[in-house]
Amino acid sequence: MEKIQHLNRVAFELGPFTVYWYGIIIGTGVLLGWLLAQRESKKLGLGQDTLADLLLWAIPIAIISARIYYVLFEWGYYQKHPSEIIAIWNGGIAIHGAIIGGVITALVFSRKKGISFWKIADIIAPSLILGQAIGRWGNFMNQEAHGGEVSRAFLENLHLPKFIIDQMYINGTYYHPTFLYESTWDFIGFLILLGLRRVPALKRGELFLSYLIWYSIGRFYVEGMRTDSLMLTSSLRIAQIVSLVLIVGGIFLIWYRRSKGYAQHKYTEVGLNK
């Protein structure tokens, strides 16, 4: 049997402080998403200061809401280990919780500033799915968010590099690299969203709704393979339920906004109008 070499989830230590790869990877996703959104906001006339003001609130609120979402659905564990509630460096943040927190923040912010929520959401959408594609590698470093048991031969037949195969060897068993499946799906979605931005007929709000639909389709299928899903009941996975709601809701909103004349502005229009 080949020698297994696991990657250390600790990046480095500075005195009493330990810096984990999980945090570095998440931070990298946020930074790249920020740079991408800044560039697009300038092109569409939103203004860099406006986006900075929003993200100053949205990023921490999204992280907090993502953790709260996860803890609530794992309350049976955390009520017995309350000291671990804030230990996000060990993993355990739910993307759906982050989306909920971020959307609420953007809605409140846009209302107070008199700016179109849909315009802001469209600008940020590619950054969100890019950040998610990168962030899944944090799960990889923590050896979490994996699927069921597989053989080494199965992983080798996927033509994966050795470091991924080795990292999927956990407590004597190889597992599906579902983090990789979702990361790949998200990156493809990122490229699709970049392409959609060039479609002349695209209406304001439809890039963000397309993001929700695409991400949710992939998440629904990948979630069915995972072994660590948050469960509503013994057979209902919360992420799959939320994904179905977002798929149906996204399709409905695109149809409804067009049929009722609410999608009056094109994505490419410059300005802050609602």
C-alpha positions in Angstrom: 0.0 0.0 0.0 1.3 3.5 -0.9 2.3 5.7 1.9 -0.5 8.1 2.8 0.5 11.8 3.3 -2.1 14.0 4.8 -2.0 17.7 4.4 -1.7 19.7 7.7 -4.7 21.9 8.2 -2.5 24.3 10.2 -0.8 26.7 7.8 1.5 28.3 10.4 1.7 29.5 14.0 2.6 32.9 15.3 3.3 32.6 19.0 0.0 31.7 20.7 -1.9 32.2 17.4 -2.6 29.3 15.0 -3.5 30.1 11.4 -5.5 27.4 9.6 -5.6 26.8 5.9 -9.4 26.8 6.2 -9.4 30.5 7.1 -6.7 31.4 4.5 -8.7 29.7 1.7 -12.0 31.3 2.8 -10.2 34.7 3.0 -8.7 34.2 -0.5 -12.2 33.5 -1.9 -13.5 36.7 -0.3 -10.6 38.7 -1.6 -10.9 37.5 -5.2 -14.7 38.0 -5.1 -14.2 41.5 -3.8 -11.8 42.4 -6.6 -14.1 41.0 -9.3 -17.2 42.8 -7.9 -15.3 46.1 -7.6 -14.3 45.9 -11.2 -17.9 45.2 -12.3 -19.5 47.8 -10.0 -17.3 50.5 -11.6 -18.3 49.4 -15.1 -22.0 49.6 -14.2 -21.8 52.9 -12.3 -22.5 51.6 -8.8 -19.4 53.1 -7.3 -16.6 51.4 -5.4 -17.5 53.2 -2.1 -21.1 51.9 -2.3 -20.0 48.4 -2.7 -17.3 48.7 0.0 -19.9 50.1 2.4 -22.2 47.1 1.7 -19.6 44.4 2.0 -18.3 46.0 5.3 -21.6 44.8 6.7 -22.5 41.9 4.5 -19.3 39.8 4.9 -19.3 39.6 8.7 -23.0 39.2 8.9 -22.9 36.4 6.3 -20.2 34.6 8.2 -22.1 35.0 11.5 -25.4 33.9 9.9 -23.7 30.9 8.3 -22.4 29.8 11.6 -25.7 30.4 13.4 -27.5 28.4 10.7 -25.1 25.4 11.2 -25.1 25.5 15.0 -29.0 25.7 15.1 -29.3 22.5 13.1 -26.6 20.8 15.1 -27.8 22.1 18.4 -27.9 18.6 19.9 -24.1 18.7 19.8 -23.4 22.3 20.5 -25.6 22.5 23.6 -23.3 20.0 25.1 -20.1 21.7 23.8 -21.0 25.5 24.0 -17.3 26.5 23.9 -17.1 25.2 20.3 -19.9 27.4 19.0 -17.4 30.1 17.9 -14.8 27.7 16.6 -15.4 28.2 12.9 -11.7 27.4 12.2 -12.8 23.7 12.7 -15.3 24.1 9.9 -19.1 24.2 10.2 -20.4 27.2 8.3 -23.5 26.7 6.1 -23.5 28.4 2.8 -27.3 28.7 2.8 -27.0 30.6 6.1 -24.5 32.9 4.5 -26.8 33.5 1.5 -29.7 34.3 3.8 -27.6 36.8 5.9 -26.1 38.4 2.9 -29.4 38.8 1.0 -31.1 40.4 4.1 -28.2 42.8 4.5 -28.2 43.8 0.9 -32.0 44.3 1.0 -31.8 46.6 4.0 -28.8 48.4 2.6 -30.2 49.0 -0.9 -33.5 50.3 0.6 -31.7 52.8 2.8 -29.4 54.0 0.0 -32.2 54.1 -2.6 -30.3 51.7 -4.9 -31.6 48.7 -6.8 -31.2 45.5 -4.8 -31.2 43.5 -8.1 -28.3 45.6 -9.5 -26.2 44.9 -6.4 -27.2 41.2 -6.4 -26.2 40.9 -10.0 -22.8 42.5 -9.5 -22.0 40.2 -6.6 -23.4 37.0 -8.0 -20.3 35.8 -9.9 -18.2 36.7 -6.9 -20.4 34.6 -4.6 -20.1 31.4 -6.7 -16.4 31.9 -7.3 -15.9 32.3 -3.5 -17.9 29.1 -3.0 -15.8 27.2 -5.5 -12.6 28.3 -3.7 -14.1 27.9 -0.2 -14.8 24.2 -0.7 -11.1 23.6 -0.6 -11.2 24.7 3.0 -13.4 21.6 3.6 -10.8 19.6 1.8 -8.1 20.7 4.1 -10.3 19.9 7.1 -11.2 16.5 5.6 -14.9 17.3 5.9 -18.0 17.6 3.6 -17.0 14.4 2.0 -19.3 11.6 0.6 -19.6 7.9 1.2 -17.0 5.2 1.1 -15.1 4.4 -2.1 -12.0 2.5 -3.0 -8.6 4.0 -3.8 -9.0 2.5 -7.3 -12.2 4.5 -7.8 -10.4 7.8 -6.9 -7.4 6.9 -9.1 -9.8 6.2 -12.0 -11.0 9.8 -11.7 -7.4 10.8 -12.5 -7.1 12.8 -9.3 -3.7 13.9 -8.1 -2.2 11.9 -5.3 -2.5 14.7 -2.7 -6.3 14.7 -3.1 -6.6 10.9 -3.0 -4.4 10.8 0.2 -6.5 13.6 1.8 -9.6 11.6 1.2 -8.2 8.7 3.3 -9.8 9.4 6.6 -9.6 7.0 9.6 -8.7 4.0 7.4 -11.3 4.6 4.7 -11.4 6.5 1.3 -14.3 8.8 0.7 -16.0 10.5 -2.3 -14.4 14.0 -2.7 -17.7 15.8 -2.8 -16.0 19.0 -2.0 -14.3 18.7 -5.4 -17.5 17.9 -7.2 -19.2 21.0 -5.8 -16.2 23.2 -6.4 -16.0 22.1 -10.0 -19.7 22.7 -10.5 -19.4 26.2 -8.9 -16.4 27.1 -11.1 -18.3 26.1 -14.2 -21.2 28.2 -12.9 -18.8 31.1 -12.5 -17.8 30.9 -16.1 -21.4 30.7 -17.2 -22.3 33.8 -15.2 -19.4 35.7 -16.8 -20.8 34.6 -20.2 -24.4 35.6 -19.3 -23.2 39.1 -18.5 -22.6 39.6 -22.2 -26.1 38.5 -23.3 -27.9 41.7 -24.5 -31.4 40.4 -23.5 -30.4 39.7 -19.8 -32.6 41.7 -17.4 -31.5 43.1 -14.1 -31.8 40.5 -11.4 -31.6 37.6 -13.7 -27.9 37.0 -13.2 -28.4 36.6 -9.5 -31.4 34.4 -10.0 -29.4 32.3 -12.5 -26.7 31.9 -9.8 -29.2 30.6 -7.3 -30.7 28.2 -9.8 -27.3 26.8 -11.0 -25.7 26.5 -7.6 -28.8 24.9 -6.1 -29.0 22.2 -8.9 -25.5 21.1 -8.2 -25.9 21.4 -4.4 -29.0 19.2 -4.5 -27.2 16.3 -6.2 -23.9 16.6 -4.3 -25.7 16.9 -1.0 -27.3 13.5 -1.6 -23.8 12.0 -1.6 -22.6 13.6 1.6 -22.4 11.8 5.0 -22.4 14.9 7.2 -25.6 16.6 6.0 -27.7 18.8 8.3 -30.9 16.9 8.7 -34.5 18.2 9.2 -35.7 14.6 9.9 -34.0 11.2 9.7 -34.5 11.2 5.9 -34.8 14.9 4.8 -31.6 16.8 4.2 -32.0 20.5 4.9 -29.7 21.6 2.0 -31.7 19.6 -0.5 -35.0 21.1 0.6 -33.6 24.7 0.5 -32.0 23.9 -2.9 -35.4 22.8 -4.4 -37.0 26.0 -3.0 -34.3 28.2 -4.6 -34.5 26.4 -7.9 -38.3 26.7 -8.1 -38.2 30.2 -6.6 -35.5 31.5 -9.0 -37.3 30.2 -12.1 -40.6 31.6 -10.9 -39.1 35.1 -10.2 -37.6 35.3 -13.6 -40.9 34.4 -15.2 -43.0 36.6 -12.9 -40.8 39.7 -13.1 -40.8 39.5 -16.9 -44.5 38.8 -17.3 -45.5 41.6 -14.9 -43.1 44.1 -16.4 -41.0 44.4 -13.3 -37.8 43.5 -15.2 -37.7 46.8 -17.1 -33.9 47.4 -16.9 -31.2 45.5 -18.6 -28.3 44.1 -16.7 -25.9 46.3 -18.7 -27.7 49.6 -17.8 -25.5 52.1 -16.0 -26.9 53.9 -13.0 -28.4 53.3 -9.5 -32.1 53.3 -10.6 -34.4 50.7 -9.0 
